[in-house]
Structures are given as structure tokens and as C-alpha cells.
Amino acid sequence: MRADAVRGHLDGLLLAVLEPGPLHGYAIIAAVQQRSGGALELRTGTIYPALNRLERLGLLSSSWQSSGERRRRCYELTDAGRATLAGERTAWSEFTAAIGSVLNPTAPPAGAM
């Protein structure tokens, strides 16, 4: 899938994969890839700036967690992030319905012919 297909939807994707609980960056990348059946492959250079921006906006919080010798920054949704995710889902449903009605019309538009 083209990288530009994700543009405009990255925030919603990140919020959605964080909904079940905290994840670190590489786990977020893996979750998006797994949930998309391998169709979406995000790069670290794409997600970390987005995660930092979402945190500055108050949609995510983060903390350092240790795993053996390794320290990882884990991100999780805030209440504002959950509300934003709900809005992203509504907007996505409206968008896909509108595009779907153009690409796959079920009936000719009223007044056509």
C-alpha cells in the first residue's frame, strides 16, 4: 500500500492500536502491521514524531519502562485520546461511506437520466 494512503489517518491508527493498553514504539509498528494484515508498514521516522506530537496535544502519556537491560518509552491513551479516537472512528465511517457511494453506487442518483 502506498505510504501516502496513510497520510491524514496516522493519528487514528496510532490511537487505535494503543486503545487496549500501553505499547512501545516498535510494538506500535508491529501492531499496525499485524492488524492491517501486513498492508501497512510504518517507519520509526514516521511514528515517533507523531507520538511526540500526540503527547504534546494531551492525547497520549508516556513513561519509561525497563525490559531487562533495555529501557523503552511506552505510550498510552489519555481520556482526551480516547475521545479523539471516537471522533476519528466517526470521521472514518463517514469518509468511507462517502467514497464507497461514489466508487460502488447501488442506485443512480435522484434526477439522473
C-alpha positions in Angstrom: 0.0 0.0 0.0 1.3 3.5 -0.8 2.8 5.4 2.1 0.7 8.5 1.2 -2.5 6.4 1.7 -1.9 6.6 5.4 -1.4 10.3 5.4 -4.2 12.0 7.3 -5.1 8.8 9.1 -1.9 8.2 11.1 -3.2 9.7 14.3 -6.3 7.5 14.3 -4.1 4.4 13.6 -1.8 5.2 16.4 -4.6 5.9 18.9 -6.4 2.7 17.8 -3.5 0.4 18.4 -2.9 2.0 21.8 -6.5 1.6 22.9 -6.0 -1.9 24.5 -3.0 -0.6 26.6 0.5 0.8 26.6 3.0 -0.1 23.9 6.5 1.0 23.0 7.3 2.3 19.5 8.3 -1.0 17.8 5.3 -2.7 19.3 3.1 0.0 17.9 4.7 -0.5 14.4 4.1 -4.3 14.8 0.5 -3.8 15.9 -0.3 -1.7 12.9 1.3 -4.1 10.6 -0.4 -7.1 12.2 -3.9 -5.5 12.3 -3.6 -4.5 8.7 -2.6 -8.0 7.6 0.8 -6.6 6.6 -0.6 -3.9 4.3 0.7 -1.0 6.4 4.3 -0.8 7.4 5.1 2.4 9.3 8.6 3.6 9.8 10.2 4.8 13.0 10.8 8.2 11.4 7.1 8.5 10.9 5.7 7.3 14.2 8.0 8.8 16.7 7.3 12.4 15.7 3.6 11.6 15.6 3.7 10.0 19.0 5.6 13.1 20.4 3.0 15.4 18.8 0.1 13.4 20.2 1.7 13.5 23.6 2.1 17.3 23.4 -1.6 17.6 22.5 -2.5 15.6 25.6 -3.9 12.6 23.7 -1.1 10.3 24.9 1.0 10.0 28.0 4.3 8.2 28.1 6.7 6.7 30.7 10.0 4.8 30.6 9.8 1.1 31.3 12.7 -1.3 31.7 12.8 -4.7 30.0 16.0 -6.4 31.2 18.9 -4.1 30.3 16.7 -2.1 27.8 14.7 0.9 28.6 11.7 1.7 26.4 9.3 4.6 26.2 5.8 3.3 26.4 2.8 5.3 25.3 -0.8 5.1 26.4 -4.1 6.8 25.7 -5.4 9.6 27.9 -9.1 10.3 28.3 -8.7 13.0 25.7 -7.1 10.5 23.4 -10.0 8.1 23.8 -12.4 10.9 22.9 -10.3 11.8 19.9 -10.2 8.2 18.8 -14.0 8.0 19.0 -14.2 11.1 16.7 -11.6 9.6 14.3 -13.7 6.5 14.0 -16.9 8.5 13.3 -15.0 10.6 10.7 -13.6 7.4 9.1 -17.0 5.8 8.8 -18.4 9.0 7.2 -15.4 9.2 4.8 -15.6 5.5 3.7 -19.3 5.7 3.2 -19.0 8.8 1.0 -16.2 7.3 -1.1 -17.9 3.9 -1.2 -21.1 5.5 -2.5 -19.1 7.1 -5.4 -17.0 4.1 -6.2 -19.7 1.5 -5.8 -23.1 3.1 -6.4 -26.1 1.0 -5.6 -28.6 3.1 -7.5 -28.4 6.0 -9.9 -28.6 9.4 -8.2 -32.0 11.0 -8.0 -32.8 13.0 -11.1 -30.4 11.2 -13.3 -31.4 10.0 -16.8 
